């Protein structure tokens, strides 16, 4: 991630990792579907947080994200740790938010994780 004129720009790889999709999904599918624009800085392509915000506000389909492991899976802890690194939230804060999302909105673990990711991108933090 780079910050230019108070706007954050994420590499295609950063965005793919953030949403746990392939680089090809970002470069090809989302580029076409959400009219993403890339800014070439040096040898890398970047996407502005503004474009990510527009994508999320302009009909982003949560089904475009992969499914996450169930809480009983061995990958569960790994998913929470990755989410913590991506959002800067502590594991206890993520757990609290997931519990609140389940109680208040009836969201399952995968949907709760997706909601936390959406909120994180909307806040423009990484």
Rosetta blueprint (number, residue, H / E / L):
1 X L
2 X E
3 X E
4 X E
5 X L
6 X L
7 X E
8 X E
9 X E
10 X E
11 X E
12 X H
13 X H
14 X H
15 X H
16 X H
17 X H
18 X H
19 X H
20 X L
21 X L
22 X L
23 X H
24 X H
25 X H
26 X H
27 X H
28 X H
29 X H
30 X H
31 X H
32 X H
33 X H
34 X L
35 X L
36 X L
37 X L
38 X L
39 X E
40 X E
41 X E
42 X L
43 X L
44 X E
45 X E
46 X E
47 X E
48 X E
49 X H
50 X H
51 X H
52 X H
53 X H
54 X H
55 X H
56 X H
57 X H
58 X L
59 X L
60 X L
61 X L
62 X H
63 X H
64 X H
65 X L
66 X L
67 X L
68 X L
69 X L
70 X L
71 X L
72 X L
73 X L
74 X L
75 X L
76 X H
77 X H
78 X H
79 X H
80 X H
81 X H
82 X H
83 X H
84 X H
85 X H
86 X H
87 X H
88 X L
89 X L
90 X L
91 X H
92 X H
93 X H
94 X H
95 X H
96 X H
97 X H
98 X H
99 X H
100 X H
101 X H
102 X H
103 X H
104 X H
105 X H
106 X L
107 X L
108 X L
109 X H
110 X H
111 X H
112 X H
113 X H
114 X H
115 X H
116 X H
117 X H
118 X H
119 X H
120 X H
121 X H
122 X H
123 X H
124 X L
125 X L
126 X L
